[in-house]
Amino acid sequence: MNDTPNGKRRLSSLVAGALAAAGGALAWAAWLSWPTAGTDYHPAQVLACAGTCAAVAVGLALRSTHGALLTVPLGGTIGVAVPWAWRAATSDETGLWLVGLLFLVVGVGLGLALVVGITVGIADRRRGR
């Protein structure tokens, strides 16, 4: 953890990334580990998982060093992608789960990077940096 000028403790970027990975895995378990119709997800499940991951990323970005701009999106992406890939690989007979994984990694990674970037930018503006 790092101290800031106002005495608040900040999470290191490594700790923030690890917590983002745990948060992503928990979000997957909470929202996507139980498909509603065969192997398909209901859109509400996907939106709830995305919202949970975004909320975790915002919280970590506000409590972390600027290194979290990289580690939080990376950790969150890994946290969602690993359990998703495991489930998909064991249930898909076509091999197309790899294509789905690619879309998942790009979408989650870019989405979380955008959320973290906006959060850090707003926080820095409010702090006068």
C-alpha positions as CSV (number, residue, x, y, z in Angstrom):
1,M,0.0,0.0,0.0
2,N,1.1,3.5,-0.7
3,D,0.4,6.7,1.3
4,T,-1.0,9.8,-0.4
5,P,-0.4,13.4,0.7
6,N,-3.7,13.4,2.6
7,G,-2.6,10.3,4.6
8,K,-5.0,7.9,3.0
9,R,-3.6,4.5,2.1
10,R,-3.7,3.4,-1.6
11,L,-3.7,-0.2,-2.9
12,S,-0.7,-1.1,-5.0
13,S,-1.4,-1.8,-8.6
14,L,-0.6,-5.5,-8.1
15,V,-3.0,-5.9,-5.2
16,A,-5.7,-4.0,-7.1
17,G,-5.2,-6.3,-10.1
18,A,-5.5,-9.4,-7.9
19,L,-8.6,-8.0,-6.2
20,A,-10.1,-7.2,-9.7
21,A,-9.4,-10.8,-10.7
22,A,-11.2,-12.1,-7.6
23,G,-14.1,-9.7,-8.2
24,G,-14.4,-10.8,-11.8
25,A,-14.5,-14.4,-10.9
26,L,-17.1,-13.8,-8.2
27,A,-19.2,-11.8,-10.6
28,W,-19.0,-14.6,-13.1
29,A,-20.0,-17.1,-10.4
30,A,-22.9,-15.0,-9.2
31,W,-24.3,-14.1,-12.6
32,L,-23.1,-16.4,-15.3
33,S,-22.5,-19.8,-13.7
34,W,-26.1,-20.8,-14.2
35,P,-27.3,-20.5,-17.8
36,T,-31.1,-20.1,-18.0
37,A,-31.8,-21.9,-21.3
38,G,-29.4,-24.7,-22.1
39,T,-26.1,-22.9,-22.7
40,D,-27.5,-19.4,-23.4
41,Y,-27.4,-16.5,-20.9
42,H,-30.3,-14.2,-20.4
43,P,-29.3,-10.6,-21.3
44,A,-30.1,-9.5,-17.8
45,Q,-27.4,-11.9,-16.5
46,V,-24.8,-10.4,-18.8
47,L,-25.8,-6.9,-17.9
48,A,-25.7,-7.7,-14.2
49,C,-22.2,-9.3,-14.5
50,A,-21.0,-6.3,-16.5
51,G,-22.4,-3.9,-13.9
52,T,-20.8,-5.9,-11.0
53,C,-17.4,-5.9,-12.7
54,A,-17.7,-2.2,-13.5
55,A,-18.6,-1.4,-9.8
56,V,-15.6,-3.4,-8.6
57,A,-13.3,-1.7,-11.1
58,V,-14.5,1.8,-10.0
59,G,-14.0,1.0,-6.3
60,L,-10.5,-0.3,-6.9
61,A,-9.6,2.5,-9.2
62,L,-10.5,5.0,-6.5
63,R,-8.5,3.2,-3.9
64,S,-5.4,2.4,-6.0
65,T,-2.3,4.0,-7.5
66,H,-2.3,5.0,-11.1
67,G,-0.8,1.6,-12.0
68,A,-4.3,0.3,-11.6
69,L,-5.1,1.8,-15.0
70,L,-3.5,-1.3,-16.4
71,T,-3.9,-4.0,-13.7
72,V,-7.6,-3.6,-12.8
73,P,-8.9,-4.1,-16.3
74,L,-6.4,-6.9,-16.9
75,G,-7.3,-8.6,-13.6
76,G,-11.0,-8.2,-14.1
77,T,-10.8,-9.6,-17.6
78,I,-8.8,-12.6,-16.4
79,G,-11.2,-13.1,-13.5
80,V,-14.2,-13.4,-15.8
81,A,-12.5,-15.1,-18.8
82,V,-10.9,-18.0,-17.0
83,P,-14.1,-19.5,-15.4
84,W,-16.0,-18.7,-18.6
85,A,-13.5,-20.5,-20.8
86,W,-13.4,-23.5,-18.5
87,R,-17.2,-23.8,-18.6
88,A,-17.3,-23.2,-22.4
89,A,-14.5,-25.6,-23.2
90,T,-16.1,-28.4,-21.3
91,S,-19.5,-28.0,-22.8
92,D,-18.9,-26.9,-26.4
93,E,-18.6,-29.6,-29.0
94,T,-17.9,-27.3,-32.0
95,G,-14.7,-25.6,-30.8
96,L,-16.3,-22.2,-31.3
97,W,-15.8,-21.3,-27.6
98,L,-12.4,-19.9,-28.6
99,V,-14.1,-17.3,-30.7
100,G,-16.5,-16.5,-27.9
101,L,-13.5,-16.2,-25.5
102,L,-11.8,-13.8,-27.9
103,F,-14.9,-11.6,-28.0
104,L,-15.2,-11.8,-24.2
105,V,-11.6,-10.8,-23.6
106,V,-11.7,-7.9,-26.0
107,G,-15.1,-6.7,-24.7
108,V,-14.4,-7.0,-21.0
109,G,-10.9,-5.7,-21.3
110,L,-11.8,-2.6,-23.3
111,G,-14.9,-2.0,-21.2
112,L,-13.1,-2.1,-17.9
113,A,-10.2,0.0,-19.3
114,L,-12.7,2.6,-20.3
115,V,-14.5,2.5,-16.9
116,V,-11.2,2.7,-15.0
117,G,-9.8,5.5,-17.2
118,I,-12.9,7.6,-16.8
119,T,-12.9,7.0,-13.1
120,V,-9.3,8.0,-12.6
121,G,-9.7,11.0,-14.8
122,I,-12.7,12.3,-12.9
123,A,-11.0,11.6,-9.5
124,D,-7.8,13.4,-10.6
125,R,-9.8,16.4,-11.8
126,R,-11.6,16.6,-8.4
127,R,-8.3,16.3,-6.6
128,G,-6.9,19.2,-8.8
129,R,-4.2,17.1,-10.5
